[in-house]
Amino acid sequence: MPKYFHGWNIVAASIFGFSASPGQFAFAALGIFTIPLGIEFGWSREEISLAATIFTLTQAFATAIIGRVVDRIGAKEVLVPSIIIFGLLLGLVPLLVSELWHLYLLFFLIGALAAGSAAVPYLRIISAWFKKNRGLAFGITMAGGGLGYMYVPPMLQYLISNHGWRYGYYALAAIVLLAALPLVAKVLKNTPHEVGLAQDGIEQQTTEITEEGEALLSLSDLIKDRVFWIIYATIGLLTFSLFGLMFHFVPMLIDRGTEEMTAALAFTYLGTTVVIARVGVGYLLDKFFAPRLAMICILLSTLGVIILSTGVSGPMTFVAAVFLGFSIGAELDLLAYLTTRYFGLGSFGMAYGVLFSAFLFGVSTGPLAYGIAYESYGSYINILGVCVAVLITAASLMFLMPKYRE
């Protein structure tokens, strides 16, 4: 019987830590707060969506820097202080926000100072612990994002409905500081060598985790690479379409006559699919060619957008949510896996950090585009139609990917 590998404990801690990261607790949660903030302060959805844009654009620039810092000083050394800063900033939102610019400032600070509590450090640690089952480990770890999408909406909707929106932010801050922080600080280790183990639990290790024999890429090398731009464009188009929709998902369903808790439950269905897709896709990454797998996931999510673009409500919104989760559930582990296969582990932090900026640019512009469309036309139907074409383009780009680089 194979000996249990401690790396899976690292994965387990990373799941919960990542579930409480800025993508879930700042970006996605803001969509739940959109209506109560609008009611109390009179702000439009477009104005509130701009806070998400500010956050993600700021995080995009910060993440490119964070990747280099992680490669130099270690992932955990970046992760722990970033989690502390993130929790404190979340706690300040209900205390300080009374004007729109207050919201913008706090979300700018979250993007700039808490970027190190997002995906890059977790994935760098997982890369160090796994090689043989790296795709599966990526998928399980990134399922933490889906876990956040599962428990955050009903929790926040309950707190908002019964105690007001401020208590929702207090709860998020408490989870980050009192649950995620101690777990990450105690369990996570940068490499298996720190506890006398080897990658994959194999006794004889032929390379160090930095893969010293591997040529490191410079930023100049990266941006001259055709594969880099294919991945960059695909991720940007995908996240523009799906994360813009995800941000406005609950308000859109409420506009169509869905009760608030039912809309939150539909979002939870989406989160459940994200968890399943991230684990499932992670497993399949170790078996099949990743670009073709990405194409299938994107096309399945396109079907979900097509369903919503018909103006449906009721049970069909749950069906659409499930289809949407296939790409939202696969994008980060696909991005991490493609980074290791095409650009190597030695430059993982830098390469993934730069590619992750495409993810964040898409995430930042998508919610704003959906908000502008709603304010201009009174519904989301037109922007949904545009995003169907955008997603088909993203799926088509995956056909252009070459074989893996060994």
Secondary structure, 3 states (H helix, E strand, C coil): CCCCCCHHHHHHHHHHHHHCCHHHHHHHHHHHHHHHHHHHHCCCHHHHHHHHHHHHHHHHHHHHHHHHHHHHHCHHHHHHHHHHHHHHHHHHHHHHCCCHHHHHHHHHHHHHHCHHHCHHHHHHHHHHHCCCCHHHHHHHHHHHHHHHHHHHHHHHHHHHHHHCHHHHHHHHHHHHHHHHHHHHHHHCCCCHHHHCCCHHHCCCCCCCCCCCCCCCCCHHHHHCCHHHHHHHHHHHHHHHHHHHHHHHHHHHHHHCCCCHHHHHHHHHHHHHHHHHHHHHHHHHHCCCCHHHHHHHHHHHHHHHHHHHHCCCCCHHHHHHHHHHHHHHCCHHHHHHHHHHHHHCCCCHHHHHHHHHHHHHHHHHHHHHHHHHHHHHHCCCHHHHHHHHHHHHHHHHHHHHCCCCCC
